[in-house]
Amino acid sequence: MISRRELLRRLGVGSTVLPFLTNLPSMALANPAPSKRRLIVIFSPDGVVRKNFWPQESGPFGDRELPAILQPFASFKDKLLTLKGVHDKVQGDGDRHMRGIGCLLTGRELYPGNVQGGSDTPAGWSSGLSIDQEIKNFLQSQPETATRFGSLEFGVLVPNKADTWTRMIYAGPNKPIAPIDDPYQMFHKLYGQVKDRESLASVLDDVREDLAKVAAALPTEDRRILEEHATLVREFEKDLSTNHLPLTHAIPLLEPGVVDQNDQMPQISRMQIELIVASLAADFTRVASLQYTNSVGQPHMKWLGIDEGQHDLSHEPNTNADAQEKLTKINAWYAGEVAHLTKRLAETPDPGGNGSLLDQTTILWANELGEGNSHSLDDIPWVLLGNGAGFTMGRALEFPGTPHNRLLLTLAHAMGHTDLKRFGNPDYCGDGPLTGLIS
């Protein structure tokens, strides 16, 4: 079996076409695995309206109508799993927003620090790595699962500042990873050769002749996959050339957390989603994250007819019916974006021929709080989608009082990292991975 670089050498073409060849079965010399398990972690802030989020009873969804916030998943009920009762029990320094996002994926306490929030003690960064990076390190340690990018961190309107409220991904203790929330910057990272956004030159223009030479030397199935990847890139370039988004987004002084692209949030979200799909289809990575704003996030979703900031609304009491209705719309919008990603994965063939990308992908959608006004870390809204983990989907499950470390450990095991026995604070891992996810 010939390697990618050897094929390019024989054909006399440049290495700029390598990003298009990553996922081709005939060149998978070090990647013979029949299936590719993938993980996408998605974050949205400020808790949910519990009565409009959690299904009224556990068990199979069947013909039951989903709660208002989960309605966008109606077409994917058989691929949906909600996990109630899984709490973030990590204590220590920092307010609950800080601990909510900083401990969400790490399961470890925040270091003492000088970032002051709320009425609690100040805190710093997390004292451990996040589960996505643990899984990334595991996959990258094996030739058959290593990818060009071990993981990719996407963002949408993440404030241009580094503090405990804006980071959920950690490469290790005291090592936060900033998400890339500029689609142009992410596109450049994936494909390079982006000149600038006002006069965008197509990546495909520079490699079209080389791709034609390579395609002629490939089997039929590889040619099909190559063309599908090129089509994804071509369509995204059209979006880039017609949607000129500003590079920088300074935070207004009067409203921390609001960035000047606020009204373009839906547009940026869809662009990032397309890049996630392209990244998985090309096998650039098998671990990705998508972070919407930040803990204490304050987008103004005017496209929903809502003028107030999300965080302000989340502090209103549950007796404020207007605020509850608006928060329900806001969280349903996030669900709609996750549902759109689910749809795009479902309609994109897996390059290995194992159904769709969704069949080999697990999406985890979570929040730093269970409820905004109470700042509760109980009943964190965990939603799983897709078939990549091998769980029995189409159900609402309850795990009363269970530490979320066990869920993080369960994800690692589902991704093949079964030698991992503890994750995060070991005090919360004593019973091991969650049981009952496979019936």
Buried (B, 14 or more C-beta within 10 A) or exposed (E): EEEBEEBBEEBEBEEBBBBBBBBBBBBBEEBEEEEBBBBBBBBBBBBBBBEBBBBEEBEBBEEEEBBBBBBBBEEBBEBBBBBBBBBBBBEBBBBBBBBBBBBBBBBBBBBEBEBEBEEBBBBBBBBBBBBBBBBBBBBBEEEEBBBBBBBBBBBBBBBEEEBBBBBBBBBBEEBBBBBBBBBBEBBBBBBEBBEEBEEBEBBBEBBEEBBEBBBEBBEEEBBBBBBBBBEBBEEBBEBBBEBEBEEEBEBEEEBBBBBEBBEBBBBBBBBBBBBBBBBBBBBBBBBBBBBBBBBBBBBBBEEEEBEBBBBBBBBBEBEBEEBBBBBBBBBBBBBBBBBBBBBBBBEBBBBBEEEBBBBBBBBBBBBBBBBBBBBBBBBBBBBBBBBBBEBEBBBBBBBEEBBBBBBBBBBBBBBBBEEBEBBBBEEBBEEEBBEEBEE
